[in-house]
């Protein structure tokens, strides 16, 4: 899953929810369920997520939404499997390569029709 976020020190909960295409309530719920998500809060209580929080959310999203894990299963997997982060990075790279190959195939198809 490729998320589109600009390089910043902190992201608002709205930006994070939009990047993951989920509701802000789900992000808040995952924050309660997974102790690895620790956004900074200002005096008003607004959450600001760091790039590290985004990586952790990406792992949770991958396990829960893409792999179909339960929350308990995802929590256990995050604590016992240290290679989840590497796996997600590899999946992102492969998705990028696939997209580039599809673009190349389409451009070659356009040349053949000329």
C-alpha positions as CSV (number, residue, x, y, z in Angstrom):
1,X,0.0,0.0,0.0
2,X,1.5,3.2,-1.1
3,X,0.5,6.3,0.9
4,X,0.9,9.8,-0.5
5,X,2.1,12.1,2.3
6,X,4.5,15.0,1.9
7,X,7.7,14.8,3.9
8,X,6.9,16.5,7.2
9,X,7.8,16.2,10.9
10,X,4.1,15.9,11.9
11,X,0.9,14.9,10.2
12,X,-2.6,15.7,11.4
13,X,-5.1,12.9,12.0
14,X,-7.1,14.2,8.9
15,X,-4.0,13.9,6.7
16,X,-3.3,10.4,8.0
17,X,-6.9,9.2,7.6
18,X,-7.0,10.6,4.0
19,X,-3.7,8.9,3.1
20,X,-5.0,5.5,4.3
21,X,-8.5,6.1,3.0
22,X,-10.1,5.4,6.4
23,X,-12.1,7.4,8.9
24,X,-10.4,9.4,11.6
25,X,-12.3,7.3,14.2
26,X,-10.5,4.2,13.0
27,X,-7.1,5.9,13.5
28,X,-8.1,6.9,17.0
29,X,-9.3,3.4,17.7
30,X,-6.1,1.8,16.5
31,X,-4.2,4.3,18.7
32,X,-6.1,2.8,21.7
33,X,-5.6,-0.8,20.6
34,X,-1.9,-0.6,19.6
35,X,0.6,0.8,22.1
36,X,3.2,1.4,19.3
37,X,1.1,4.3,18.0
38,X,1.9,7.3,20.2
39,X,1.0,10.6,18.4
40,X,1.9,13.9,20.0
41,X,-1.0,15.9,21.3
42,X,-1.2,19.7,21.7
43,X,-3.1,21.5,24.5
44,X,-6.4,21.2,22.6
45,X,-5.9,17.5,22.3
46,X,-5.2,17.4,18.5
47,X,-3.1,14.5,17.5
48,X,0.0,14.9,15.4
49,X,1.6,11.8,14.0
50,X,5.3,11.4,13.3
51,X,6.8,9.5,10.3
52,X,7.5,6.6,12.8
53,X,3.8,6.5,13.7
54,X,2.9,6.4,10.0
55,X,5.2,3.4,9.5
56,X,3.5,1.7,12.4
57,X,0.1,2.5,11.0
58,X,1.1,1.2,7.7
59,X,2.1,-2.1,9.3
60,X,-1.2,-2.3,11.1
61,X,-3.2,-1.4,8.0
62,X,-1.3,-4.1,6.1
63,X,-2.1,-6.8,8.7
64,X,-5.7,-5.9,9.4
65,X,-7.0,-4.6,6.1
66,X,-4.9,-6.4,3.5
67,X,-4.1,-9.7,5.3
68,X,-7.3,-10.0,7.2
69,X,-5.8,-10.3,10.7
70,X,-7.9,-9.7,13.8
71,X,-6.7,-6.9,16.0
72,X,-5.4,-9.4,18.5
73,X,-3.7,-11.3,15.8
74,X,-2.1,-8.1,14.4
75,X,-1.0,-7.1,17.9
76,X,0.7,-10.5,18.4
77,X,2.3,-10.4,15.0
78,X,3.7,-7.0,15.6
79,X,5.3,-8.1,18.9
80,X,6.6,-11.5,17.7
81,X,7.6,-10.9,14.0
82,X,10.3,-8.3,13.5
83,X,10.3,-8.7,9.7
84,X,6.9,-7.2,9.1
85,X,8.4,-3.8,8.4
86,X,10.8,-5.3,5.8
87,X,7.9,-7.2,4.2
88,X,5.9,-4.1,3.8
89,X,8.8,-2.2,2.3
90,X,9.3,-5.0,-0.2
91,X,5.7,-5.0,-1.1
92,X,5.8,-1.3,-1.7
93,X,8.8,-1.7,-4.0
94,X,7.2,-4.5,-5.9
95,X,4.0,-2.4,-6.4
96,X,6.1,0.4,-7.7
97,X,8.0,-1.9,-10.2
98,X,4.6,-3.4,-11.3
99,X,3.2,0.1,-12.0
100,X,6.3,1.1,-14.0
101,X,6.0,-2.2,-16.0
102,X,2.4,-1.5,-16.7
103,X,3.3,2.0,-18.0
104,X,6.0,0.6,-20.2
105,X,3.6,-2.0,-21.6
106,X,1.0,0.6,-22.3
107,X,3.6,2.9,-24.1
108,X,4.8,-0.1,-26.2
109,X,1.2,-0.9,-27.1
110,X,0.7,2.7,-28.3
111,X,3.7,2.5,-30.5
112,X,2.5,-0.7,-32.1
113,X,-0.8,0.9,-33.1
114,X,0.9,3.8,-34.9
